[in-house]
Amino acid sequence: MTQEPRTAQFSQDRFGMFIHFGPYSVAGRHEWVRNHEELDVEQYQKYVDHFDADLFDARAIAATAKNAGCRYAVLTTKHHDGYCLWDSALTDYTSQAYFGRDLVREYVDALREAGLHVGLYYSLLDWHHPDYTIDPQHPLRNRPDVAELNAAKDWGTYREYLHGQVRELLTNYGQIDYLFFDFTNSSEIGGLKGKTAKDWDAESLLAMCRELQPGMVINDRTGIPADVTTPEQYQPVSPVIRDGKAVTWEACQTINGSWGYHRDNLDHKPADLLVRMLVDSVAKGGNLILNVGPNGRGEIAPHDAQTFAQIGEWMRLHSASVYGCGPAGFAEPNGAIYTRSRGGLGNRIYVHVTTWPFHHLHLPGLAGKISFARLLNDGSEVQISAIQEDESHDSLSPIAPPPGTATLTLPLQRPDVLLPVVELTLEEGN
């Protein structure tokens, strides 16, 4: 896949951390708590009043991301509730106004200090702004006086506010590597119209972003094409193709199904599953961004911190199979996921063994193409053979696999890591 210069580094990085944090974290019942419980501004205010982020430590969060093997992170500067984590001149509904801290400034400084690429999330929706019209996602969608409320709103005023806030973020915080907009849904439900790219004036918005931050990657959730598409809470079954071409993509995933802190949601994905999801994304030409929702005081919950630490230990030994890798171009056997690197480490295929076999792993199409194989966790050699078709089959000799198959002889004991990986160094020309 030929990539724009903007997306080349993004696709090298492959793994990022998403951070959802705001007054909804105090509620502890999902970041969409206003929508789910149909709370008006006054009912939501108690969470705003008690949101003081006293334990929010941007450096600690950046360290968690870096130690997990993430190369970039994305912070919710403003979610759908409209609350801003930076010192915006366009509203006093901000962390700066309420408790004297610009959390976005703290975050970008910490990421740069840690050597991570800086991503910002900005919600196009805003359930707090007085001129944001009530649509099917709005907390007040079931009010009997919706029509009257909408008639009093000036959409142009909100659109100007939206563009002005994005300008602030892209002007006041240095180089931004990734801007994640969220989201556009034009569906009409119950007589209420959704929002379109035209509503945001997405063409002008994107042009402004390009002018202010020409090297920045932008997702496509404004409703018009951009640099990266972002499937959410599912894994694509194949590389993402549009108009016959592979596109840059990023799977957006959570640990427990919730983006914001959800105290009582214990449906945690185990670390080994998350690692498989990461390499599955890379094998199909994509990234994975894994979310953490700090609690109401700003700390990462112990379970989530442990999960990121477990992933980090795996990445410490196996990151060569992730960074800068992509599809391998060879058919995978059952129980394995391939990624391939053509970068600094040379032309190598990484075999992620999802189902540990009894001694032999047969790799179709790779006979005679592998110069060396080793386990990544300890660097020990894995022997390669090619079982000949004419070898007689009896009770002690295996049936030969199809012609062209390379056979790895693996130890009986599965390596004690989240996902074992065999590195194959390919012969020149393969």
MARBA-535327 format. One record per atom (N, C-alpha, C, CB): residue in one letter; x, y, z. Coordinates in steps of 0.2 Angstrom, whole numbers, plus 5000, padded with zeros to 4 digits. Glycine has a CB too. Example, Ala and Ser with C-alpha at 12.3 -4.5 7.8 and 13.67 -1.06 7.14 Angstrom:
BEGIN
A506649725039A506249785039A506649845039A505749785045S506449895035S506849955036S506450005039S507049975029
END
This chain:
BEGIN
M500449945000M500050005000M500450065000M499550005006T500350114995T500750174995T500450225000T500750204988Q500850255004Q500550295009Q500750365008Q500750275016E500350415010E500550485011E501050495016E499950535012P501550545015P502050555020P501750565027P502450615019R501150595028R500750605034R500650535038R500150645033T500450485034T500250425037T500850375038T499750395034A501450385035A501950335035A502150325042A502550365031Q502250375046Q502550365053Q501950335057Q502750435056F501350355056F500750325060F500750255059F500150365057S500850225053S500850155051S501450125054S500750145044Q501950155055Q502550125058Q502450115066Q503150165057D502050155069D501950155076D501550095078D501650225078R500950085075R500550025075R500150025082R500949965075F500350055087F500050035094F499950105098F500449985098G499350125100G499250185103G498850175109G499050235099M498850225114M498350225119M497850285119M498750235126F497250265120F496650315120F496550325127F496050285116I496350395128I496250415135I495650455135I496850455138H495050425139H494450455139H494350485147H493850415137F494350545147F494350575154F493950645154F495050595157G493450645159G493050705160G492550695165G492650715153P492150745166P491650745172P491250675172P491150795171Y491150645166Y490850575166Y491150525170Y490750555159S491850535171S492250495175S492050495182S492950505174V491750545185V491550555191V490850515192V491450625193A490450515187A489850475187A490050405187A489350485181G490550385184G490750315184G490350265181G490950295191R489850285176R489450245173R489450255165R488750265175H490050255162H490050265155H490150335153H489550225151E490450355147E490550425145E489950445142E491150425140W489450405140W488850425137W488250425143W488650375132V488450435149V487950435154V487450495153V488350455161R487650545151R487050605149R486550575144R487450665147N486850545139N486350515134N485950455137N486750485128H486250405140H485950345142H485350365148H486450305146E485550415152E485050435157E484650495156E485450435164E484750525150E484450585147E484450645153E483650565146L485050655155L485150705160L485250775156L485850695164D484950825159D485050895157D485650925160D484350935158V485750985158V486451015160V486451025167V486451085157E485851045170E485851055178E485950985181E485151085180Q485650935179Q485750865182Q486450835182Q485250815179Y486750855176Y487450835175Y487950875179Y487650835168Q487750935181Q488150985184Q488550955191Q487851045186K488250915194K488550885200K489250855199K488050845204Y489250825193Y489850785191Y490350835189Y489750735185V490150895186V490650945184V490950975190V490250995179D490550985195D490751025201D491250975205D490151035206H491150915205H491550865208H492150835204H491150815211F492250865198F492750845194F493350885195F492550845186D493850865199D494450905200D495150875198D494450925208A495050815196A495650775193A496250785198A495850815186D496150775204D496750785209D497250735209D496450785216L497050675206L497650625205L497850615198L497350555208F497550655193F497750655186F498550675186F497350695182D498950625184D499650635183D499850615176D500050595188A499850665171A500050655164A500650615163A500050725161R501150635167R501850595166R501750525168R502350625171A501350505173A501250435175A500850405169A500850435182I500350435166I499950405161I500450395155I499350445159A500850445153A501250435148A501750385149A501650505147A501950375155A502450315157A502050245156A502750325164T501450245158T501050185157T501050165149T500350195160A500850215145A500850205138A501550185135A500650275135K502050215137K502650205134K502950135136K503250255136N502850115143N503050055145N502649995142N502950045153A502050015140A501549965137A501849945129A500849985137G502249995127G502449985120G502050035115G502349915118C501650075118C501250125114C501750175111C500750155117R501650195105R502050245101R501750315101R502250225094Y501050315103Y500650375102Y500150365107Y500450395095A499750425109A499250425113A498750485110A499350435120V498050475112V497550515110V497150535117V497150495105L497050595118L496650615124L496050655122L497150665129T495450645125T494850675124T494950745127T494250635127T495050795122T495050865124T494350895126T495350905119K493850865122K493150885124K492750825121K492950945120H492350795126H491950735123H491250765122H491850685129H490750725121H490050745119H489750795124H489650685117D489950785130D489650825136D489850905135D489850805142G490350915131G490550985130G491051015134G489951025130Y491250975139Y491751005144Y492450995141Y491750955151C492851055142C493451055139C494051045144C493551125135L494551015142L495150995147L495651045145L495350925146W495551105142W496051155140W495751225142W496351145133D496251265142D496051335143D495751375137D496651375146S495151355136S494851385130S494651455131S494251345127A494751505126A494551575127A493751575125A494951615123L493451525122L492851525119L492251505124L492751485113T492451475130T491951455135T492351455142T491651385133D491951455147D492151445154D491951375156D491951495159Y491751335152Y491551265154Y492251225153Y490951235149T492751235157T493351205156T493651185163T493851255152S494151145162S494551125168S494951185171S495051065167Q495151225166Q495551285169Q495051335173Q495851325163A494451345171A494051385174A493751355181A493351405170Y493651295181Y493351255187Y493951245192Y493051195185F494551225190F495051205195F495751225194F494951135197G495751275189G496451305187G496951265184G496651325194R496751205180R497251165177R497051155170R497351105180D497551165165D497551155158D497751075157D497951205154L497351035157L497550965157L497850945150L496950915159V497650975145V497850965138V498650985138V497451005133R498751045141R499451065142R499851015145R499551135145E499650995151E500050945155E500150875151E499650925161Y499650855147Y499650795143Y500150805137Y498950785140V500150855133V500550865128V501250865130V500350925123D501450905136D502050915138D502350845140D502150965144A501950805144A502150735146A502250695141A501650705151L501850695135L501950645130L502650665126L501450655125R502750725125R503350745122R503950725126R503350825120E503950735132E504450715137E504650645137E504350735144A504050605136A504150535135A504350505128A503550495137G504350555123G504550535116G503950505113G505150485117L503350515115L502750485111L502450535107L502250465117H502150515101H501750555097H501150585100H501650525090V500950645099V500350675102V499750675098V500550755104G499250645101G498550645098G498050675102G498350575096L497650715099L497050745102L496350725099L497150825101Y495950715103Y495250695102Y494750755103Y494950635106Y494350765098Y493850825098Y493150805096Y494150885094S492650805100S492050795099S491650845095S491650775105L491450825089L491050875085L490350885088L490950845078L490150835092L489450845096L489650885102L489250775098D489150925105D489250965111D488550975114D489551035109W488350935119W487750935122W487650985128W487650865126H488151025128H488151085133H488051155130H488851085137H488351155123H488251225120H487551245119H488651225113P487351305120P486651325119P486351325112P486551385122D486851325107D486651325100D486751255097D486951385097Y486951205100Y486951145097Y486251115097Y487451095101T486051095091T485351075090T485251005092T485151075083I484650995095I484450925098I484350875092I483850925102D484750825092D484750775087D484650705090D485350775083P484650645086P484450585089P484950555095P484450535084Q485550585095Q486050565100Q485950615107Q486750565098H485650665106H485650715111H485250695118H485250785109P485450705124P485150685130P484450715130P485550715136L484250765127L483550795127L483150775122L483550875128R483350725118R482950705112R482250685113R483350645109N482050665119N481350645121N480950695124N481350585125R481250755125R480850815127R480250825123R481250875129P479650845126P479050855122P479150925118P478450865126D479550965120D479651035117D480351045113D479651085123V480550985110V481150985106V481151035100V481250915103A480551035097A480451085091A480551155093A479751075088E480251175099E480351245101E481051255103E479851255107L481351205107L482051215109L482551225103L482251165113N482451185098N482851195092N482751255088N482751135087A482151285088A481951345084A482351405087A481151355085A482451395094A482851455097A483651455096A482651455104K483851395093K484551385092K484851415086K484751315093D485451445086D485751465080D486351425078D486051545081W486251375074W486751325072W487451365069W486551285067G487351415066G487951445063G488451475069G487751505059T488151495075T488551515081T488951455083T488051545086Y488551395084Y488951335086Y489451315081Y488451275087R489351315075R489851295070R490451345070R489551295063E490351405071E490951455072E491351435079E490651525073Y490951415084Y491251395090Y491751335089Y490751385096L491451285086L491751225084L492451235081L491351175080H492451275075H493051285071H493551325076H492851325065G493251375080G493651415084G494051375089G493251465087Q493751325092Q494051275097Q494551235094Q493551235100V494451205088V494951165084V495551215083V494651135078R495451275081R495951315079R496451325086R495751385077E496051335091E496451345098E496951285099E495951355103L496651225098L497051165099L497651155095L496551105099L497551175088L498051165083L498551225083L497751155077T498351275087T498851335087T499251345094T498451395086N498951325099N499251335106N499651285109N498651355110Y499651225106Y500051165109Y500551135105Y499451115111G500851175100G501451145097G501251095091G501951115101Q501651055089Q501551005084Q501050955087Q502150975082I500550945083I500050885085I500150835079I499350915085D500150775081D500350725076D499650685074D500750665079Y499150695078Y498550655076Y497950695079Y498550585078L497450705075L496850735077L496250685075L496650805073F495950665081F495350615080F494650655082F495450555086F494350665076F493650695077F493150645078F493450735070D492650655081D492050615083D491450645084D492250575090F490850635080F490850595075F490250615071F490650515077T490150585065T489550615060T489050555059T489850635054N488450565061N487950515060N487350555057N487750475066S487150545051S486650585047S485950555048S486750595040S485850495052S485250465052S484750505055S485350395056E484150495053E483550535056E483150485060E483050565050I483050495066I482650455070I482150495074I483150415076G481450465074G480950505077G480850575075G481050505085G480950585069G480850655066G481450705068G480250685069L481950675071L482550725072L483150705067L482850715080K483350755064K483950745059K484650735063K483950795054G485050695060G485650685062G486150745059G485950625061K486750735060K487250795058K487650765052K487750815063T487750805047T488150785041T488750825041T487650805035A489150805036A489850845035A489650915033A490250815029K489150935030K488951005028K488751035034K488351005023D488451005039D488351045046D488951065049D487950995050W489451025049W490151045052W490451095047W490550985054D490251105041D490751135036D491351095036D490751215037A491351035035A491950985036A492451005031A491750915035E492251025025E492851045020E493251105022E492551065013S492951155025S493351215028S493651195034S492851275029L493351145038L493651125044L494351085043L493251085048L494251045038L494851005036L495451045033L494650945031A495251095029A495651145026A496051185031A495351185021M495651205036M496051245042M496551195045M495451265047C496351135047C496851085050C497451075046C496451015051R497351075039R497951065035R498351125035R497751045027E498051185035E498451245035E498851255042E497951305034L498551235047L498851245054L499351195056L498351245059Q499151125053Q499651075055Q499651025049Q499351035061P500051045044P500151005038P500350935038P500551045033G500750925043G500950855044G500550805048G501650855047M499950835051M499550795056M499050745052M499150845060V499050685055V498550635053V497850655055V498750565055I497350645051I496650665053I496250605051I496450725050N495750585056N495350535054N494750555050N495050495061D494350515048D493750525043D493050535046D493750475038R493050555053R492350555056R492050625055R492450535063T492350665051T491950725050T491450715044T492450785048G491450655041G490950635036G491250645029G490350685036I491950665028I492250675022I492950635022I492350745020P493150605017P493850575017P494350615020P494050545010A494850575024A495450605027A495950555026A495250635034D496350555032D496950505031D496850435034D497550545035V496450425039V496350365042V495650355044V496850365048T495450285043T494750265045T494850225051T494450225039T494350235056T494350205062T493850165065T494450265067P493850095062P493350055065P493350045072P493449985062E492750045075E492750045083E492349985086E492350115085Q492649955090Q492449895094Q492249835090Q491749915098Y492649835084Y492649765081Y493349765077Y492049765076Q493449705075Q494049695071Q493949675064Q494549635074P494149715059P494049705052P494249625050P494449755047V493949595046V494149525044V494649525039V493449485042S494749585036S495249585030S495549655030S494949565023P496049665026P496349735025P495749785023P496849745020V495749845025V495149895024V495249915017V495049945029I494849905012I494849925005I494349975003I494849865001R494550035000R494050074997R494250094990R494050145002D493750094986D493850104979D494450064976D494050184978G494450004978G494949954976G495649964979G495049964969K495750014984K496450024987K496350014994K496650094985A496949984997A497049975004A497150045007A497649935006V496750055013V496850125016V497150115023V496050155017T497350175026T497650175032T497050165037T498050235033W497150125042W496550115047W496850095054W496150055045E496450115059E496550105066E495950075069E496750165069A496050015072A495549985076A495550015083A495649905077C494950045085C494850075091C494550025096C494450145091Q494850005102Q494649955106Q494649975113Q495049895105T494249945117T494249955124T494449895128T493549985127I494649905135I494749845139I494049815141I495149865145N493549855142N492949825145N492349845142N492849845152G492349875136G491749895132G491549965133G491249855133S491849995138S491750065140S492350115138S491450075147W492250175136W492750215135W492950255141W492650265129G492450285144G492550325150G492550275156G491950375151Y492750295162Y492750255168Y492050225169Y493050295174H492050155170H491350125172H491550075177H491150085165R491450105183R491650065189R491349995190R491350105195D490749985188D490449915189D490449875183D489749925191N490749895178N490849855172N491549815172N490849895165L491449745174L492049705175L492149655169L491949665181D491849675163D491949625157D492549645154D491349645153H493149625157H493749645155H494049595150H494249655161K494349625144K494649575140K495349555143K494749615133P495549495142P496149475145P496749505141P496249395146A497349505144A497949535140A498049495134A498449545145D498049425134D498249385128D497749405123D498249315130L497149415124L496649425119L496849495115L495949425121L496949545120L497149605117L497749605113L497249655123V498249565115V498849555110V498749525104V499449515114R498249475104R498049445098R497749495093R497649385099M497249535096M496949595092M497449645089M496449625097L497949655093L498449705090L498849675084L499049715096V499049615085V499449585079V498949565073V499849515081D498349555075D497849545070D497749605066D497149515073S497749665069S497649725066S498249735061S497649785071V498849725064V499449735060V499549695054V500149725065A499249625055A499349585050A498849605044A499049515052K498349645045K497849665040K498049735038K497149665043G498649765040G498849835038G498549885042G498649845031G498349875048G498049925053G498449935059G497349905054N498249985063N498450005069N497949975074N498650075070L498149975081L497649965086L497750025091L497749895089I497250055093I497250105099I496850075105I497050175097L497150065110L496850035116L496650085121L497249975119N496050085123N495850145128N495950125135N495050155127V496050185139V496050175146V495550235148V496750185149G495150225153G494750275156G494950295163G493950265155P495350345164P495550355171P494950365176P495950415172N494950345182N494350355187N494250425188N494550315193G493750435192G493450505194G493950555196G492950505198R494550525199R495050575202R495650575197R495350545209G495650535192G496150545187G496650485186G496550605187E496650435191E497050385191E496850325186E497150355198I497350295183I497150225179I496950175184I497750205175A496450145184A496150085188A496750035188A495550065186P496850005194P497349955195P497249895190P497349925202H496649875188H496649815183H496849845177H495949795183D496649905174D496849925168D497649935168D496549995166A497949965173A498649975173A499049905173A498850005180Q498749855176Q499049785176Q499049765169Q498649735181T498449775165T498349745158T498849785154T497649765156F498949845154F499449885150F500149855152F499449955151A500249845158A500949815160A501049745157A501049815168Q500549705157Q500649635154Q500749645146Q499949595155I500449685143I500549695136I501249725135I500049745133G501449775140G502149795139G502649745140G502249855144E502549695144E503049645145E503149605138E502949595151W502549595135W502549555129W502849595124W501849535127M502749665123M503049705118M503749715119M502749775119R504049705126R504749715127R505149655123R504849705134L504849605122L505149545119L504949535112L504949485123H504349565110H504049545103H503949605099H503449505104S504149665101S503849725097S504149725090S504149785101A504649685088A504949685082A504349655077A505549645081S503849625080S503349595075S502749635075S503149525079V502849695078V502249745077V502549815074V502049765084Y503049845076Y503249905074Y503449905066Y503749945078G503149945062G503349945055G503149885051G504149955055C502749835054C502549775051C501949785047C502549715056G501749735043G501149735039G500949665037G501149785034P500549665032P500349595029P500949565027P499849605024A500949495027A501549455025A501449435018A501549395030G500849425015G500849405008G500849325007G501349435004F500849295013F500849215012F500249195016F501549185015A500049135014A499449105017A499649075024A499149045013E499249095029E499349075036E499049005037E499149125041P499448965041P499148895043P498648915049P499648855046N498248865050N497748875056N498148885062N497248805056G497948925066G498248935073G498848985073G498448875075A498849025067A499449075067A499249135063A500049035063I499549185065I499449255062I500149275060I499149305067Y500249295054Y500849325051Y500849405051Y500949295044T501449425053T501549495051T502249495047T501549545057R502449555044R503049555040R503349615040R502949535033S504049615041S504449685041S504849685035S504849685048R504949735032R505449745027R505849805028R505049765020G505849825035G506249885037G506949865039G505849915042G507149905045G507849895047G508049825049G507849945053L507549785051L507749715053L507849665047L507349685058G507749695041G507749655035G507049625033G508249605036N507049575029N506449545026N506249485031N506549525019R505849495036R505649445040R504949435041R505949465047I504749375042I504049355044I503949335051I503749305039Y503449365055Y503349345062Y502749305062Y503349405066V502849245065V502349195065V502049195073V502549125063H501449225074H501149225080H500749165081H500749295081V500949115086V500649055086V500049055091V501148995088T499449065089T498949075093T498649005096T498349105089T498848945093T498648885095T499348845095T498148845091W499548825101W500248795101W500148725099W500548795108P500548695094P500448635091P500848585095P500648635084F500748515093F501248465095F501748455090F500848395096H502348485092H502948485089H503048525082H503148415088H502548505077H502648535071H502148585069H502648475066L502448645066L501948695063L502148695055L502048765066H501648685051H501748685044H501648745041H501348625041L502048775037L501948845034L501948835027L502548895036P501348845024P501248835016P501648885012P500548835015G501948865007G502248905002G502948935004G501848965001L503248915010L503848945013L504448895012L503748965020A504348835010A504948795009A505448825005A504748725006G506148815007G506648845004G506748925004G506648824997K506348955007K506349025008K506549055014K505649055006I506649015019I506849035026I507549015027I506349005031S507949065029S508649055031S508849035038S509149115028F508349065042F508449055049F507749065053F509049095052A507649025058A507049035062A507249035070A506548985061R506849075074R507049075081R506349105084R507649125082L506349085091L505849105095L506049175097L505749065101L505549225097L505749295099L505849305107L505249345097N505449265111N505549275118N506149265121N505049225121D506549215118D507249195121D507749195115D507249135124G507549205109G508049205104G508349135102G508649245106S508049085104S508349015103S508048995096S508048965108E508548955093E508348925086E507748885086E509048895083V507448885080V506848835079V507048805072V506148875078Q507148735073Q507348705067Q506848695061Q507548625069I507048705055I506648705049I506748635045I506748765045S506248615042S506348555038S505748555033S506248485042A505848515028A505348505022A505248435021A505548545016I504748405024I504548335023I504448315016I503948315027Q504848275013Q504748255006Q504148215004Q505448215004E503848224999E503248184997E503448114996E503048214990D504048094994D504148024993D504347984999D504648014988E504348025005E504547985011E503947935012E504648035017S504047875014S503547825015S503147845021S503847755015H502547835021H502147845027H501947785031H501447885025D502147775037D501947715041D501747745048D502547665041S501647695053S501447715059S501947765063S501347655063L502547775061L503047815064L503247875060L503647775066S503047875054S503247935049S502547975047S503547905043P502648045048P502048085046P501948085039P502148155049I501348095037I501148105030I501448175028I500348105029A501748185022A502048245020A501448295019A502448235013P501548365021P501148415019P501148435012P501248475024P500748475009P500748495002P501448515000P500248545001P501648504994P502248534991P502348604993P502348514984G503048624994G503148694996G503048715003G502748734991T502948665007T502748685014T503448675018T502248635017A503548725022A504148725027A503848705034A504448795028T504148665037T503948635044T504448655049T503948555043L504148685054L504548705060L504448655066L504248775063T504948635069T504948595074T504948635081T505548545074L504448635084L504348675090L504448635097L503648715090P504648665102P504748635108P504048605111P505048675114L504048555115L503348535117L503048585122L503448465121Q503448615126Q503148665130Q503048735127Q503648675137R502448755127R502348825125R502748875129R501548835125P503048925126P503348975129P502849015134P503749025125D503149035140D502649065145D502649145143D502949055152V502349155138V502149225136V501449235133V502649255130L501249295133L500549295131L500349275124L500349375131L500849275119L500749255113L501449235110L500349305108P501649175109P502249155106P502349175099P502449075107V502949195097V503149225091V503749185088V503249295091V503749165082V504349135079V504549185073V504149065076E505149205073E505449255068E505749215063E505949305071L505549225057L505849195051L506249245047L505249155046T506849235046T507249275042T507249245035T508049275044L507049275030L506949255023L507549255019L506349295020E507649215015E508149215010E508149275005E508249145005E508649295003E508649354998E508249344993E509349374996G507849394991G507349384985G506749364986G507649344980N506549344993N505849324995N505449384998N505949264999
END
